[in-house]
């Protein structure tokens, strides 16, 4: 293999004292950079410091961006200000606001902004967030995600009246309050329905009051207003989904294409969803995406009044379904699920916590041509390898999630390995072994995400079988090996050597992983997120590995319940100064803190 010259080597090569890079015409560099996606921002910023020519070209291309996504970084105000100055006229922006303050955000708000997505707004006040519409009257898309764990007295600041009314072109509104009980925080979005402009097409509220929703839609005039003729996608997280609520929504929105309802009841209710409520969905002749989810965080509940009959009626009335996501339907059997699976246009099929779902639902999948691209069977304990073999006949399958399917074993992995478009595979908790990894590794599916979490019969030897001889490692970017007692430093070294493009690795609760693995990972460039939560084999010396020049490019690391934490909060100040973009999580969140940031604060 020809020797690859590093960037440093290229820069060092000079002609007449000038870098070769300095002699490349600027218009040529601009032509190269303009073909890059905006998501390559971090790469561009890294290149800018290599030479004056690259810096000039990078600045030019950044100033030409009209759309920027910075959600992969938890930027501090100083860094964000430095980046913001390089941009020109921005119309669309997505931000992780975890470390940002009001003035940082306020500086770029204005009438030019058409799409604004602000995530993890734990440090921004409700008063500021609810006033954004006045600063950006031309908004078409607005998404706000913030924490519900606040002083109750500040709730009165969350008043969108006079703000949303200014946005006469608003098409998409998504407001998500993370944390807290739905019954406690549903009132925070009280009355927001009445503030929506008639241009609204997409609405997502979390949480939302069932009573508010019911009252509003029951007062929509007949014949339908222009509002009911434009709203086609609605997503709500409610206290309880009832027949009356579903009937009211479906009758009020005749052009509905996407319906996403999720609830979390605190107790049994007599006014629960039943077959009658499911039947009301047949009025949505344009419905293509349906999601009905019952959350089971604190109360083991299900839709006990929905049976196979409700699903038969749904299939007969909604022939255009392309995506179905269902959770908590414990009284529905194979007959009901099969009727949905037989929808002629179905591409995405997700079932969670269905105790009566068995292999019988999928026994004829291979006999009829299907367009399935995504199948998720989460915590469906009666599903076995037989179902997976049948699903492998769907040649267009890209996503296969078998999380918690404990009866899935090695015998199906040969079929999985032949899927030409499979990019996402979740085998968490499956009964697979090292032999199964050998079978999977001999195939050539273009897997970029692989989870083996909790696969206790897979060891370092299996990781070697999977990665050393096959091609899976060449595509893999995210790998989850958490809760696997058979994984040691040897397995991690194989992962680092074989997975060229690895950016995310989870090895939480791997007790035999030591400082050796951390050093190997630190030397590998490109790792962005690492989860070593509760890796008891790590010592306090790992703290030194978090400093430069190791872990180049690291953006998130979870070190909760490790000896590294004994350094103390003040000990991390040096690392924070060196790496302003790095988030260190001490609280046991899953990778990225996407579902946990609202419970704790990150110290700087």
Buried (B, 14 or more C-beta within 10 A) or exposed (E): EEEEEEEEEEBEEEEEEEBBBBEBEEEEBBEEBEEEEBEEBBBBBBBBEBBEBBEBBBBBBBEEBBBBBBBBBBBBBEBBBEBBEBBEEBBBBBBBBBBBBBEBBBEBBEEEBBBBBBBBBBBBBBEBBBBBBBBBBBBBBBBBBBBBBBEEEEBEBBBBEEBBBBBEEBBBBBBBBBBBBBBEBBBBBBEBBEBBBEBBBBBBBBBBBBBBBBEBBEEBEEEBEEBBEBBBBBBBBBBBBBBBBBBBBBBBBBBBBBBBBBBBBEEEEEEBBBBBBBBBBBBBEEBBBBBBBBBBEEEEBBBBBBBBBBBBBBBEBBEBBBBBBBBBBBBBBBBBBBBBBEBEEBBBBBBBBBBBBBBBBBBEBBEEEBEBBBBBBBBBBBBBBBBBBBBBBBEBBBBBBBBBBBBBBBBBBBBBBEBEEBBBBBBBBBBBBBBBBBBBBBBBBBBBBBBBBBBBBBBBBBBBBBBEEBBBBEBBBBBBBBBBEBBBBBBBBBBBEBBEEBBBBBBBBBBBBBBBBBBBBBBBEEBBBBBBBBBBBBBBEBBBBBEEEBBBBBBBBBBBBBBBBEBEEEEBEEBBEEBBBBBBBBBBBBBBBEEBBBBBEBEE
